[in-house]
Amino acid sequence: MTNVWRETQLTIQYYKIARGDEPIPILGHWYQNATFTEHTIEESHGYWSDLVNGKVDSNSINYNQTSQSDIGKSYIVSADATQSFDIPSESKELPAQPKPSEYDQWYYLAGGVKLIELPEKA
């Protein structure tokens, strides 16, 4: 495994641990072959298709979309999107908020999944 690929994988897998989340599982530890990848994409597409066609309970997921008119159950004409999606018709631009203080420090992981607690500075 190339170093760039491995470091990218580790970043994606562990970046949420510092805020208390579990690691994100990554399928396999190497590039997947084309047959396996094609099967996984087709399977995922089937789940998505069932969702946007109303074949499964969406719970609170808003699956409406503006790009595929052939999926009539979820299709919204783009001209109606602002009203249908309850999007404000004008942006309210505000100044950027200051960065939260918890992001002013480094976080370290031991063994990939355990957050190392550093002593507080006096």
N, C-alpha and C positions, 0 to 999 in steps of 0.2 A: 504494500500500500504506500503510495507516495506521501511524503510529509505534508504537502498542502492539503491533500484529500483527508488525511487523518486528522489534522488540526481543524479543518472545517467541520468534520464529523463530530469531533469532541466539543467544539464551540456550540454547535446546534444541540447536541445531546445534553450538555450540562449548564447552559447559561441561565437557567431559571432556578437553580438550586439556591443561590444566595438569597432569594426572596421566599424560600420555604417550599418550593415546588419539588416534585420528584423529577428524576432525569427523564428526558424524552427518548423513548425507545427508537432505535434506528434499525431498520430491517437489514439484517446481514452485516458483515464487516468488510465487504469488498464490493466492487462493481457487480451488479446483477446481470445475468445473461439475458439476451433479448427475449427468449421465450418466456421466462419468468416475469420479466418486466412487462411484456405485452399482456400477459394474463392478469397481472395486478392492476394495470391501467384499465383494462376492459371491465374487471370486477368493480373497481372504483367508479367508473363511468356508469355502470348499472345501478349502483347505489344512488348516485347523483340523479340519474334519469328517473328512478322511482320517486325520489323526493320531489323534483320539479313537476312531475306529472301527477302528483297527489296520490300516489299508490301506497304511501306509507304515512304514518302519523308524524307530522313535522314538529310536534311539541311546540316550542316557541320560535322555531326557525322561520324567518321570512324568506321564502324561496322565490319570490317574484323576481322577474328579470326583464331586461329590455332588449335583449340581443337575438333571441331565437323565437320568431313568431310562430313557428310550427309547433311549439309547445304551448298550446292555447291556454291551458289551465294556469300557468304561471306568468304568461307574457303580459307585459304592460307596455303600451305604446310610449315611446320615449318622451313625446310631448306631454304626456300625462304623469310622468315620473315624479315631478315635484309634488304634486297633490297626492298621488297614490302612495308615495313613500314618506309623506309628511316631512319633506325637506324644506327648510326655509328658502324663500324665493330670493333672498339677498343674504350675502355673507356678513357676519358681524365680526370684523377683524379686531382682535384684541392683542395687546403686547404679549410677547413671550413671557411665560412664568419662569421664575428662577429655578435652577436645577435643585431637586431635593438633596439635602445634605447626605443621605445614605449613599448617594452615587459619587461622593467625593472621596471614596476610599476604594482600596483594592480588596477583592475577596479571593481566598485561596481554597482549593479543594484537596482533600487527602484521599487517595485511592479512588478518585473520580467522583465520589458521591457524598463525601462527608465534608461539610463546611468547617474550615479551621477558624476558630474564634480567636482573634488577636486581643491581647490585653488593651484596655482603654489607656490612652495617653493621659498623663496627669496634667 
